[in-house]
Amino acid sequence: MTEDLFKDYQERIDLLDENIRELAVKYAEEFYRANQCSKEEALERGIVRAEMEKRKI
């Protein structure tokens, strides 16, 4: 389901670090379903959250 949800943004997802990619998409799906925001906004929020978690911010 997640793969289909963000398939329009696959190029953006592919640019991410392998360690971040899966986590970012997981968070993006959570943001999209819970916050009623756009897919693009949810993906960006997911990426930021995953990056912050990786850096322990």
Buried (B, 14 or more C-beta within 10 A) or exposed (E): EEEEBBEEBEEBBEEBEEEBBEBBBBBBBBBBEEEEBEBBEBBBBBBEBBBEEEEEE
